[in-house]
Amino acid sequence: MQKIQKGSGRNADSEAYATRGPFSSIFGGPIARLFDQAYIVGNSEQTISMLSESTNLSYKTTKDALKKLVDMGFAVPTRKIGNAQAYKFHVENHMSSLLECGAQFQKERKDI
């Protein structure tokens, strides 16, 4: 039986990718990963499942972090896609200066 090394393979690659964004690099945590995703997708609608997969977070963690962003006005529920609720980040209002800061940080990074 072959042992699978912890921290290797596809999960390690997706985890490394999910934590390379500017906000994850600076702040860490699930909300930072969602901010990084907002930076990538802009005004596109995303479901919790889509966000969970792209940030490499569990469904529950993604749902809890997204609820906080909705409560703070950084994201809003939009429409139902099948049984799933879609959400949209408020990039143009609340997040534009924050995302500009993240974009500048990402451009100046030397570690990637």
ABEGO torsion letter per residue (X at the ends): XBBBBBGBEAAAAAAAAAAABAAAAAAEEAAAAAAAAAAAAEABBBBAAAAAAAAGBBAAAAAAAAAAAAAAGABBBBBBBEABBBBBBBAAAAAAAAAAAAAAAAAABAAX
